[in-house]
Amino acid sequence: MKIDPYLHAALVLKGAEKEITAEGITAVLKAAGVHADDAKAKVLAEAVKGVDFAELLKAAAMPVAAAPAAAPAHEKKEEKKEDPGKKEEAAAEGLASLFG
């Protein structure tokens, strides 16, 4: 699974409490040494306007965090055998799908 650097740039800006703009996204990408496509940055900046990232991240993390607490003891042992990367990958795919 390829991780979208544009989405991460938007999250960095949001985490820094900066406005998510095309210019901001391209600046973050350039600082990371990534060639930035202005058109992609502009599309993403427009797509995330009005998006409540805190709610999205809370919703994405809640099922993963709540599952072990709700599972009976014998199911917890089986859950530990699962690859934890699969849950993270599923959560990341769900978040990435919000941005097309």
N, C-alpha and C positions, 0 to 999 in steps of 0.2 A: 504494500500500500504506500503510495507516494503521499507525503505530507505537503500540503499547499503552503508555500512560504507567504503568500499574500494574506491568507487567513491568519497566520501567526503574526504577521506584521500588524494587522488590525487588532489582534488581542494584545500585543505589546503596547500599542497606542492607548487602548482602553485601560490597560493596567496602569499606565503612566498618567491616567486621567487627562489625556489629550483628545482633541476632536479627531475622529477618523475621517481623513480626507485623502484624496488621491495623492496629493503632494506628500502627506505624512507617510502613507504606505510606501511610496517609492523611496523616500528618504531612509526609512527603516531597512528596506531591502538593499539599497545601495550601501548602507553602513555595514550590512552583513555580507557584502561582497556578491550579491545576487544581481544579475541584470534584470532591471525592472521594466515591465511593459506598461506604459502609461495607460493604455486602454483597459487592461485588466484591473489596474489599480482604481481607475475611475468607476468601472462597473461594480467592483466590490464596495467602494465607498458609498455608492448610491444604494446598493442592496442592503447595507447594514444600518442605514439611517433609521432611527427610531427603534432599533433592536435593543432589548434589555438583556445584555450579556450576563448579568448576574443571575437573572431568572433562568436563562438557558443553561448556564453551567450548573446551577443548583439542580435543575430538573434532570440534566444528564448524569449527575453524580448521585442523585438520590436513590434510584433503583439499585445501583451497585452497592451503595453504602447500606441500604435497608435490607438487602437480601440475606446477608449472614445473620443479622439479628433476628429475623423472622424464621429462619430455618431451624428445624429440630436438631439435636446434637448429632445424631447419626448422619444427617445430611451434610453437616458442616465438615465432617471428615472427608466425604466425597468431594465437596467443593474445593478443598485444599489441593486435591489432585489435579483439578482443572488448571489450565494455563491461564495465569492472571493477565497475560497480554491480550487474550481473546476478549475479555471484558473491556479493557481499555480501548482496544481496536473497535469494538462495537460502539462504544460511547463516542469515539472520535468520528466514526462514520456517520452517526446520527447527527452530530454537530455540523460536520462538513456538508451533509445533505441540505441543511438549511440555507446554505449559500450557493447552491447549484453547483 
